[in-house]
Amino acid sequence: MSVSKELMDILACPKCKGEVELEEDGKGIVCGGCRLRYRVEDGIPIMLIDEAKPLDQ
């Protein structure tokens, strides 16, 4: 189950309020500005700053 386009259109990074992109596999949402990855579980984005992982890992 992937995140809908309608939801992606309104989502923003909770840290910088910038645009986010869905990963090709649909398992994560990435903020290029903050270099953070938010996971997606069962089509639901987990947009919590404390749960985000740095892209450098």
mmCIF file as Biopython writes it, N, C-alpha, C and O atoms, coordinates in Angstrom:
data_model
#
loop_
_atom_site.group_PDB
_atom_site.id
_atom_site.type_symbol
_atom_site.label_atom_id
_atom_site.label_alt_id
_atom_site.label_comp_id
_atom_site.label_asym_id
_atom_site.label_entity_id
_atom_site.label_seq_id
_atom_site.pdbx_PDB_ins_code
_atom_site.Cartn_x
_atom_site.Cartn_y
_atom_site.Cartn_z
_atom_site.occupancy
_atom_site.B_iso_or_equiv
_atom_site.auth_seq_id
_atom_site.auth_asym_id
_atom_site.pdbx_PDB_model_num
ATOM 1   N N  . MET A ? 1  ? 0.849  -1.177 0.000  1.0 0.0 1  A 1 
ATOM 2   C CA . MET A ? 1  ? 0.000  0.000  0.000  1.0 0.0 1  A 1 
ATOM 3   C C  . MET A ? 1  ? 0.895  1.241  0.000  1.0 0.0 1  A 1 
ATOM 4   O O  . MET A ? 1  ? 1.798  1.364  0.827  1.0 0.0 1  A 1 
ATOM 5   N N  . SER A ? 2  ? 0.643  2.131  -0.909 1.0 0.0 2  A 1 
ATOM 6   C CA . SER A ? 2  ? 1.459  3.335  -1.039 1.0 0.0 2  A 1 
ATOM 7   C C  . SER A ? 2  ? 0.673  4.570  -0.608 1.0 0.0 2  A 1 
ATOM 8   O O  . SER A ? 2  ? -0.547 4.527  -0.445 1.0 0.0 2  A 1 
ATOM 9   N N  . VAL A ? 3  ? 1.380  5.640  -0.433 1.0 0.0 3  A 1 
ATOM 10  C CA . VAL A ? 3  ? 0.765  6.907  -0.056 1.0 0.0 3  A 1 
ATOM 11  C C  . VAL A ? 3  ? 0.124  7.519  -1.296 1.0 0.0 3  A 1 
ATOM 12  O O  . VAL A ? 3  ? 0.731  7.529  -2.367 1.0 0.0 3  A 1 
ATOM 13  N N  . SER A ? 4  ? -1.090 8.024  -1.160 1.0 0.0 4  A 1 
ATOM 14  C CA . SER A ? 4  ? -1.796 8.587  -2.310 1.0 0.0 4  A 1 
ATOM 15  C C  . SER A ? 4  ? -1.154 9.896  -2.771 1.0 0.0 4  A 1 
ATOM 16  O O  . SER A ? 4  ? -0.525 10.610 -1.990 1.0 0.0 4  A 1 
ATOM 17  N N  . LYS A ? 5  ? -1.329 10.188 -4.054 1.0 0.0 5  A 1 
ATOM 18  C CA . LYS A ? 5  ? -0.804 11.435 -4.609 1.0 0.0 5  A 1 
ATOM 19  C C  . LYS A ? 5  ? -1.441 12.633 -3.919 1.0 0.0 5  A 1 
ATOM 20  O O  . LYS A ? 5  ? -0.771 13.637 -3.678 1.0 0.0 5  A 1 
ATOM 21  N N  . GLU A ? 6  ? -2.722 12.539 -3.602 1.0 0.0 6  A 1 
ATOM 22  C CA . GLU A ? 6  ? -3.421 13.642 -2.941 1.0 0.0 6  A 1 
ATOM 23  C C  . GLU A ? 6  ? -2.785 13.956 -1.583 1.0 0.0 6  A 1 
ATOM 24  O O  . GLU A ? 6  ? -2.632 15.122 -1.220 1.0 0.0 6  A 1 
ATOM 25  N N  . LEU A ? 7  ? -2.416 12.913 -0.838 1.0 0.0 7  A 1 
ATOM 26  C CA . LEU A ? 7  ? -1.777 13.119 0.460  1.0 0.0 7  A 1 
ATOM 27  C C  . LEU A ? 7  ? -0.377 13.692 0.268  1.0 0.0 7  A 1 
ATOM 28  O O  . LEU A ? 7  ? 0.019  14.600 0.999  1.0 0.0 7  A 1 
ATOM 29  N N  . MET A ? 8  ? 0.371  13.184 -0.693 1.0 0.0 8  A 1 
ATOM 30  C CA . MET A ? 8  ? 1.723  13.691 -0.949 1.0 0.0 8  A 1 
ATOM 31  C C  . MET A ? 8  ? 1.690  15.173 -1.322 1.0 0.0 8  A 1 
ATOM 32  O O  . MET A ? 8  ? 2.615  15.917 -0.996 1.0 0.0 8  A 1 
ATOM 33  N N  . ASP A ? 9  ? 0.626  15.602 -2.006 1.0 0.0 9  A 1 
ATOM 34  C CA . ASP A ? 9  ? 0.512  17.003 -2.413 1.0 0.0 9  A 1 
ATOM 35  C C  . ASP A ? 9  ? 0.398  17.950 -1.227 1.0 0.0 9  A 1 
ATOM 36  O O  . ASP A ? 9  ? 0.766  19.119 -1.338 1.0 0.0 9  A 1 
ATOM 37  N N  . ILE A ? 10 ? -0.105 17.470 -0.094 1.0 0.0 10 A 1 
ATOM 38  C CA . ILE A ? 10 ? -0.290 18.354 1.064  1.0 0.0 10 A 1 
ATOM 39  C C  . ILE A ? 10 ? 0.736  18.128 2.170  1.0 0.0 10 A 1 
ATOM 40  O O  . ILE A ? 10 ? 0.818  18.926 3.104  1.0 0.0 10 A 1 
ATOM 41  N N  . LEU A ? 11 ? 1.520  17.051 2.079  1.0 0.0 11 A 1 
ATOM 42  C CA . LEU A ? 11 ? 2.517  16.780 3.116  1.0 0.0 11 A 1 
ATOM 43  C C  . LEU A ? 11 ? 3.696  17.739 3.006  1.0 0.0 11 A 1 
ATOM 44  O O  . LEU A ? 11 ? 4.096  18.141 1.913  1.0 0.0 11 A 1 
ATOM 45  N N  . ALA A ? 12 ? 4.238  18.094 4.163  1.0 0.0 12 A 1 
ATOM 46  C CA . ALA A ? 12 ? 5.451  18.911 4.241  1.0 0.0 12 A 1 
ATOM 47  C C  . ALA A ? 12 ? 6.310  18.350 5.359  1.0 0.0 12 A 1 
ATOM 48  O O  . ALA A ? 12 ? 5.815  17.679 6.265  1.0 0.0 12 A 1 
ATOM 49  N N  . CYS A ? 13 ? 7.587  18.629 5.286  1.0 0.0 13 A 1 
ATOM 50  C CA . CYS A ? 13 ? 8.506  18.199 6.336  1.0 0.0 13 A 1 
ATOM 51  C C  . CYS A ? 13 ? 8.117  18.899 7.641  1.0 0.0 13 A 1 
ATOM 52  O O  . CYS A ? 13 ? 7.977  20.122 7.662  1.0 0.0 13 A 1 
ATOM 53  N N  . PRO A ? 14 ? 7.941  18.146 8.722  1.0 0.0 14 A 1 
ATOM 54  C CA . PRO A ? 14 ? 7.559  18.779 9.986  1.0 0.0 14 A 1 
ATOM 55  C C  . PRO A ? 14 ? 8.685  19.620 10.599 1.0 0.0 14 A 1 
ATOM 56  O O  . PRO A ? 14 ? 8.429  20.460 11.461 1.0 0.0 14 A 1 
ATOM 57  N N  . LYS A ? 15 ? 9.915  19.398 10.162 1.0 0.0 15 A 1 
ATOM 58  C CA . LYS A ? 15 ? 11.046 20.140 10.712 1.0 0.0 15 A 1 
ATOM 59  C C  . LYS A ? 15 ? 11.245 21.489 10.015 1.0 0.0 15 A 1 
ATOM 60  O O  . LYS A ? 15 ? 11.327 22.526 10.674 1.0 0.0 15 A 1 
ATOM 61  N N  . CYS A ? 16 ? 11.323 21.472 8.668  1.0 0.0 16 A 1 
ATOM 62  C CA . CYS A ? 16 ? 11.614 22.709 7.931  1.0 0.0 16 A 1 
ATOM 63  C C  . CYS A ? 16 ? 10.415 23.249 7.150  1.0 0.0 16 A 1 
ATOM 64  O O  . CYS A ? 16 ? 10.478 24.343 6.589  1.0 0.0 16 A 1 
ATOM 65  N N  . LYS A ? 17 ? 9.326  22.481 7.115  1.0 0.0 17 A 1 
ATOM 66  C CA . LYS A ? 17 ? 8.102  22.824 6.365  1.0 0.0 17 A 1 
ATOM 67  C C  . LYS A ? 17 ? 8.320  22.811 4.852  1.0 0.0 17 A 1 
ATOM 68  O O  . LYS A ? 17 ? 7.516  23.361 4.099  1.0 0.0 17 A 1 
ATOM 69  N N  . GLY A ? 18 ? 9.418  22.177 4.411  1.0 0.0 18 A 1 
ATOM 70  C CA . GLY A ? 18 ? 9.733  22.084 2.988  1.0 0.0 18 A 1 
ATOM 71  C C  . GLY A ? 18 ? 9.011  20.928 2.310  1.0 0.0 18 A 1 
ATOM 72  O O  . GLY A ? 18 ? 8.308  20.145 2.949  1.0 0.0 18 A 1 
ATOM 73  N N  . GLU A ? 19 ? 9.205  20.844 0.997  1.0 0.0 19 A 1 
ATOM 74  C CA . GLU A ? 19 ? 8.584  19.781 0.211  1.0 0.0 19 A 1 
ATOM 75  C C  . GLU A ? 19 ? 9.249  18.438 0.499  1.0 0.0 19 A 1 
ATOM 76  O O  . GLU A ? 19 ? 10.442 18.364 0.791  1.0 0.0 19 A 1 
ATOM 77  N N  . VAL A ? 20 ? 8.450  17.386 0.409  1.0 0.0 20 A 1 
ATOM 78  C CA . VAL A ? 20 ? 8.946  16.029 0.601  1.0 0.0 20 A 1 
ATOM 79  C C  . VAL A ? 20 ? 8.617  15.198 -0.636 1.0 0.0 20 A 1 
ATOM 80  O O  . VAL A ? 20 ? 7.709  15.529 -1.398 1.0 0.0 20 A 1 
ATOM 81  N N  . GLU A ? 21 ? 9.373  14.110 -0.825 1.0 0.0 21 A 1 
ATOM 82  C CA . GLU A ? 21 ? 9.158  13.223 -1.964 1.0 0.0 21 A 1 
ATOM 83  C C  . GLU A ? 21 ? 9.017  11.795 -1.476 1.0 0.0 21 A 1 
ATOM 84  O O  . GLU A ? 21 ? 9.677  11.381 -0.523 1.0 0.0 21 A 1 
ATOM 85  N N  . LEU A ? 22 ? 8.155  11.051 -2.136 1.0 0.0 22 A 1 
ATOM 86  C CA . LEU A ? 22 ? 7.971  9.640  -1.838 1.0 0.0 22 A 1 
ATOM 87  C C  . LEU A ? 22 ? 9.088  8.848  -2.511 1.0 0.0 22 A 1 
ATOM 88  O O  . LEU A ? 22 ? 9.383  9.061  -3.687 1.0 0.0 22 A 1 
ATOM 89  N N  . GLU A ? 23 ? 9.709  7.932  -1.762 1.0 0.0 23 A 1 
ATOM 90  C CA . GLU A ? 23 ? 10.725 7.067  -2.351 1.0 0.0 23 A 1 
ATOM 91  C C  . GLU A ? 23 ? 10.079 6.160  -3.390 1.0 0.0 23 A 1 
ATOM 92  O O  . GLU A ? 23 ? 8.883  5.878  -3.319 1.0 0.0 23 A 1 
ATOM 93  N N  . GLU A ? 24 ? 10.877 5.703  -4.355 1.0 0.0 24 A 1 
ATOM 94  C CA . GLU A ? 24 ? 10.344 4.865  -5.435 1.0 0.0 24 A 1 
ATOM 95  C C  . GLU A ? 24 ? 9.672  3.605  -4.920 1.0 0.0 24 A 1 
ATOM 96  O O  . GLU A ? 24 ? 8.669  3.164  -5.482 1.0 0.0 24 A 1 
ATOM 97  N N  . ASP A ? 25 ? 10.218 3.015  -3.849 1.0 0.0 25 A 1 
ATOM 98  C CA . ASP A ? 25 ? 9.622  1.786  -3.310 1.0 0.0 25 A 1 
ATOM 99  C C  . ASP A ? 25 ? 8.413  2.058  -2.415 1.0 0.0 25 A 1 
ATOM 100 O O  . ASP A ? 25 ? 7.744  1.121  -1.981 1.0 0.0 25 A 1 
ATOM 101 N N  . GLY A ? 26 ? 8.126  3.339  -2.134 1.0 0.0 26 A 1 
ATOM 102 C CA . GLY A ? 26 ? 6.965  3.707  -1.332 1.0 0.0 26 A 1 
ATOM 103 C C  . GLY A ? 26 ? 7.115  3.446  0.152  1.0 0.0 26 A 1 
ATOM 104 O O  . GLY A ? 26 ? 6.142  3.548  0.900  1.0 0.0 26 A 1 
ATOM 105 N N  . LYS A ? 27 ? 8.319  3.109  0.592  1.0 0.0 27 A 1 
ATOM 106 C CA . LYS A ? 27 ? 8.527  2.775  2.006  1.0 0.0 27 A 1 
ATOM 107 C C  . LYS A ? 27 ? 9.057  3.934  2.823  1.0 0.0 27 A 1 
ATOM 108 O O  . LYS A ? 27 ? 9.306  3.786  4.020  1.0 0.0 27 A 1 
ATOM 109 N N  . GLY A ? 28 ? 9.232  5.080  2.196  1.0 0.0 28 A 1 
ATOM 110 C CA . GLY A ? 28 ? 9.751  6.228  2.916  1.0 0.0 28 A 1 
ATOM 111 C C  . GLY A ? 28 ? 9.435  7.523  2.205  1.0 0.0 28 A 1 
ATOM 112 O O  . GLY A ? 28 ? 9.173  7.549  1.003  1.0 0.0 28 A 1 
ATOM 113 N N  . ILE A ? 29 ? 9.465  8.601  2.976  1.0 0.0 29 A 1 
ATOM 114 C CA . ILE A ? 29 ? 9.277  9.948  2.468  1.0 0.0 29 A 1 
ATOM 115 C C  . ILE A ? 29 ? 10.530 10.725 2.842  1.0 0.0 29 A 1 
ATOM 116 O O  . ILE A ? 29 ? 10.984 10.675 3.985  1.0 0.0 29 A 1 
ATOM 117 N N  . VAL A ? 30 ? 11.083 11.442 1.873  1.0 0.0 30 A 1 
ATOM 118 C CA . VAL A ? 30 ? 12.376 12.095 2.066  1.0 0.0 30 A 1 
ATOM 119 C C  . VAL A ? 30 ? 12.232 13.611 1.961  1.0 0.0 30 A 1 
ATOM 120 O O  . VAL A ? 30 ? 11.546 14.133 1.083  1.0 0.0 30 A 1 
ATOM 121 N N  . CYS A ? 31 ? 12.904 14.301 2.887  1.0 0.0 31 A 1 
ATOM 122 C CA . CYS A ? 31 ? 13.052 15.754 2.811  1.0 0.0 31 A 1 
ATOM 123 C C  . CYS A ? 31 ? 14.485 16.024 2.376  1.0 0.0 31 A 1 
ATOM 124 O O  . CYS A ? 31 ? 15.428 15.731 3.111  1.0 0.0 31 A 1 
ATOM 125 N N  . GLY A ? 32 ? 14.646 16.579 1.186  1.0 0.0 32 A 1 
ATOM 126 C CA . GLY A ? 32 ? 15.975 16.879 0.674  1.0 0.0 32 A 1 
ATOM 127 C C  . GLY A ? 32 ? 16.660 17.994 1.442  1.0 0.0 32 A 1 
ATOM 128 O O  . GLY A ? 32 ? 17.883 17.990 1.575  1.0 0.0 32 A 1 
ATOM 129 N N  . GLY A ? 33 ? 15.890 18.948 1.949  1.0 0.0 33 A 1 
ATOM 130 C CA . GLY A ? 33 ? 16.461 20.070 2.692  1.0 0.0 33 A 1 
ATOM 131 C C  . GLY A ? 33 ? 17.062 19.646 4.016  1.0 0.0 33 A 1 
ATOM 132 O O  . GLY A ? 33 ? 18.180 20.040 4.348  1.0 0.0 33 A 1 
ATOM 133 N N  . CYS A ? 34 ? 16.336 18.854 4.768  1.0 0.0 34 A 1 
ATOM 134 C CA . CYS A ? 34 ? 16.801 18.390 6.085  1.0 0.0 34 A 1 
ATOM 135 C C  . CYS A ? 34 ? 17.629 17.112 5.985  1.0 0.0 34 A 1 
ATOM 136 O O  . CYS A ? 34 ? 18.296 16.723 6.944  1.0 0.0 34 A 1 
ATOM 137 N N  . ARG A ? 35 ? 17.584 16.458 4.819  1.0 0.0 35 A 1 
ATOM 138 C CA . ARG A ? 35 ? 18.266 15.167 4.617  1.0 0.0 35 A 1 
ATOM 139 C C  . ARG A ? 35 ? 17.736 14.135 5.613  1.0 0.0 35 A 1 
ATOM 140 O O  . ARG A ? 35 ? 18.504 13.392 6.224  1.0 0.0 35 A 1 
ATOM 141 N N  . LEU A ? 36 ? 16.401 14.100 5.766  1.0 0.0 36 A 1 
ATOM 142 C CA . LEU A ? 36 ? 15.753 13.141 6.662  1.0 0.0 36 A 1 
ATOM 143 C C  . LEU A ? 36 ? 14.825 12.238 5.876  1.0 0.0 36 A 1 
ATOM 144 O O  . LEU A ? 36 ? 14.263 12.630 4.853  1.0 0.0 36 A 1 
ATOM 145 N N  . ARG A ? 37 ? 14.675 11.006 6.382  1.0 0.0 37 A 1 
ATOM 146 C CA . ARG A ? 37 ? 13.772 10.019 5.790  1.0 0.0 37 A 1 
ATOM 147 C C  . ARG A ? 37 ? 12.741 9.637  6.843  1.0 0.0 37 A 1 
ATOM 148 O O  . ARG A ? 37 ? 13.087 9.209  7.944  1.0 0.0 37 A 1 
ATOM 149 N N  . TYR A ? 38 ? 11.472 9.798  6.489  1.0 0.0 38 A 1 
ATOM 150 C CA . TYR A ? 38 ? 10.357 9.397  7.346  1.0 0.0 38 A 1 
ATOM 151 C C  . TYR A ? 38 ? 9.794  8.098  6.796  1.0 0.0 38 A 1 
ATOM 152 O O  . TYR A ? 38 ? 9.580  7.987  5.589  1.0 0.0 38 A 1 
ATOM 153 N N  . ARG A ? 39 ? 9.550  7.121  7.646  1.0 0.0 39 A 1 
ATOM 154 C CA . ARG A ? 39 ? 9.067  5.832  7.159  1.0 0.0 39 A 1 
ATOM 155 C C  . ARG A ? 39 ? 7.564  5.874  6.875  1.0 0.0 39 A 1 
ATOM 156 O O  . ARG A ? 39 ? 6.838  6.735  7.371  1.0 0.0 39 A 1 
ATOM 157 N N  . VAL A ? 40 ? 7.131  4.918  6.065  1.0 0.0 40 A 1 
ATOM 158 C CA . VAL A ? 40 ? 5.716  4.746  5.726  1.0 0.0 40 A 1 
ATOM 159 C C  . VAL A ? 40 ? 5.339  3.335  6.145  1.0 0.0 40 A 1 
ATOM 160 O O  . VAL A ? 40 ? 5.982  2.369  5.735  1.0 0.0 40 A 1 
ATOM 161 N N  . GLU A ? 41 ? 4.298  3.213  6.961  1.0 0.0 41 A 1 
ATOM 162 C CA . GLU A ? 41 ? 3.808  1.901  7.407  1.0 0.0 41 A 1 
ATOM 163 C C  . GLU A ? 41 ? 2.365  1.723  6.967  1.0 0.0 41 A 1 
ATOM 164 O O  . GLU A ? 41 ? 1.496  2.514  7.335  1.0 0.0 41 A 1 
ATOM 165 N N  . ASP A ? 42 ? 2.112  0.700  6.192  1.0 0.0 42 A 1 
ATOM 166 C CA . ASP A ? 42 ? 0.765  0.396  5.692  1.0 0.0 42 A 1 
ATOM 167 C C  . ASP A ? 42 ? 0.121  1.600  5.014  1.0 0.0 42 A 1 
ATOM 168 O O  . ASP A ? 42 ? -1.074 1.851  5.174  1.0 0.0 42 A 1 
ATOM 169 N N  . GLY A ? 43 ? 0.934  2.350  4.248  1.0 0.0 43 A 1 
ATOM 170 C CA . GLY A ? 43 ? 0.415  3.501  3.528  1.0 0.0 43 A 1 
ATOM 171 C C  . GLY A ? 43 ? 0.256  4.752  4.361  1.0 0.0 43 A 1 
ATOM 172 O O  . GLY A ? 43 ? -0.255 5.760  3.873  1.0 0.0 43 A 1 
ATOM 173 N N  . ILE A ? 44 ? 0.690  4.703  5.625  1.0 0.0 44 A 1 
ATOM 174 C CA . ILE A ? 44 ? 0.553  5.851  6.530  1.0 0.0 44 A 1 
ATOM 175 C C  . ILE A ? 44 ? 1.934  6.433  6.811  1.0 0.0 44 A 1 
ATOM 176 O O  . ILE A ? 44 ? 2.788  5.749  7.375  1.0 0.0 44 A 1 
ATOM 177 N N  . PRO A ? 45 ? 2.164  7.688  6.425  1.0 0.0 45 A 1 
ATOM 178 C CA . PRO A ? 45 ? 3.453  8.314  6.710  1.0 0.0 45 A 1 
ATOM 179 C C  . PRO A ? 45 ? 3.605  8.594  8.208  1.0 0.0 45 A 1 
ATOM 180 O O  . PRO A ? 45 ? 2.692  9.117  8.847  1.0 0.0 45 A 1 
ATOM 181 N N  . ILE A ? 46 ? 4.758  8.245  8.752  1.0 0.0 46 A 1 
ATOM 182 C CA . ILE A ? 46 ? 5.071  8.525  10.161 1.0 0.0 46 A 1 
ATOM 183 C C  . ILE A ? 46 ? 5.948  9.776  10.157 1.0 0.0 46 A 1 
ATOM 184 O O  . ILE A ? 46 ? 7.174  9.687  10.097 1.0 0.0 46 A 1 
ATOM 185 N N  . MET A ? 47 ? 5.307  10.938 10.222 1.0 0.0 47 A 1 
ATOM 186 C CA . MET A ? 47 ? 5.997  12.220 10.056 1.0 0.0 47 A 1 
ATOM 187 C C  . MET A ? 47 ? 6.363  12.826 11.419 1.0 0.0 47 A 1 
ATOM 188 O O  . MET A ? 47 ? 5.984  13.955 11.729 1.0 0.0 47 A 1 
ATOM 189 N N  . LEU A ? 48 ? 7.094  12.067 12.212 1.0 0.0 48 A 1 
ATOM 190 C CA . LEU A ? 48 ? 7.556  12.535 13.517 1.0 0.0 48 A 1 
ATOM 191 C C  . LEU A ? 48 ? 9.055  12.791 13.434 1.0 0.0 48 A 1 
ATOM 192 O O  . LEU A ? 48 ? 9.813  11.913 13.021 1.0 0.0 48 A 1 
ATOM 193 N N  . ILE A ? 49 ? 9.484  13.978 13.822 1.0 0.0 49 A 1 
ATOM 194 C CA . ILE A ? 49 ? 10.905 14.330 13.731 1.0 0.0 49 A 1 
ATOM 195 C C  . ILE A ? 49 ? 11.759 13.345 14.515 1.0 0.0 49 A 1 
ATOM 196 O O  . ILE A ? 49 ? 12.829 12.955 14.048 1.0 0.0 49 A 1 
ATOM 197 N N  . ASP A ? 50 ? 11.313 12.941 15.686 1.0 0.0 50 A 1 
ATOM 198 C CA . ASP A ? 50 ? 12.083 12.010 16.522 1.0 0.0 50 A 1 
ATOM 199 C C  . ASP A ? 50 ? 12.225 10.624 15.899 1.0 0.0 50 A 1 
ATOM 200 O O  . ASP A ? 50 ? 13.142 9.883  16.252 1.0 0.0 50 A 1 
ATOM 201 N N  . GLU A ? 51 ? 11.338 10.265 14.985 1.0 0.0 51 A 1 
ATOM 202 C CA . GLU A ? 51 ? 11.353 8.953  14.337 1.0 0.0 51 A 1 
ATOM 203 C C  . GLU A ? 51 ? 12.114 8.968  13.009 1.0 0.0 51 A 1 
ATOM 204 O O  . GLU A ? 51 ? 12.407 7.910  12.451 1.0 0.0 51 A 1 
ATOM 205 N N  . ALA A ? 52 ? 12.434 10.165 12.499 1.0 0.0 52 A 1 
ATOM 206 C CA . ALA A ? 52 ? 13.113 10.287 11.212 1.0 0.0 52 A 1 
ATOM 207 C C  . ALA A ? 52 ? 14.551 9.802  11.302 1.0 0.0 52 A 1 
ATOM 208 O O  . ALA A ? 52 ? 15.185 9.873  12.354 1.0 0.0 52 A 1 
ATOM 209 N N  . LYS A ? 53 ? 15.053 9.307  10.174 1.0 0.0 53 A 1 
ATOM 210 C CA . LYS A ? 53 ? 16.430 8.822  10.080 1.0 0.0 53 A 1 
ATOM 211 C C  . LYS A ? 53 ? 17.201 9.720  9.112  1.0 0.0 53 A 1 
ATOM 212 O O  . LYS A ? 53 ? 16.680 10.073 8.053  1.0 0.0 53 A 1 
ATOM 213 N N  . PRO A ? 54 ? 18.430 10.092 9.459  1.0 0.0 54 A 1 
ATOM 214 C CA . PRO A ? 54 ? 19.251 10.881 8.522  1.0 0.0 54 A 1 
ATOM 215 C C  . PRO A ? 54 ? 19.548 10.067 7.261  1.0 0.0 54 A 1 
ATOM 216 O O  . PRO A ? 54 ? 19.768 8.858  7.332  1.0 0.0 54 A 1 
ATOM 217 N N  . LEU A ? 55 ? 19.553 10.729 6.125  1.0 0.0 55 A 1 
ATOM 218 C CA . LEU A ? 55 ? 19.822 10.050 4.851  1.0 0.0 55 A 1 
ATOM 219 C C  . LEU A ? 55 ? 21.251 9.545  4.761  1.0 0.0 55 A 1 
ATOM 220 O O  . LEU A ? 55 ? 21.533 8.650  3.965  1.0 0.0 55 A 1 
ATOM 221 N N  . ASP A ? 56 ? 22.146 10.085 5.542  1.0 0.0 56 A 1 
ATOM 222 C CA . ASP A ? 56 ? 23.545 9.684  5.497  1.0 0.0 56 A 1 
ATOM 223 C C  . ASP A ? 56 ? 23.794 8.285  6.044  1.0 0.0 56 A 1 
ATOM 224 O O  . ASP A ? 56 ? 24.878 7.735  5.848  1.0 0.0 56 A 1 
ATOM 225 N N  . GLN A ? 57 ? 22.823 7.704  6.721  1.0 0.0 57 A 1 
ATOM 226 C CA . GLN A ? 57 ? 22.996 6.371  7.308  1.0 0.0 57 A 1 
ATOM 227 C C  . GLN A ? 57 ? 22.753 5.298  6.276  1.0 0.0 57 A 1 
ATOM 228 O O  . GLN A ? 57 ? 22.852 4.110  6.586  1.0 0.0 57 A 1 
#
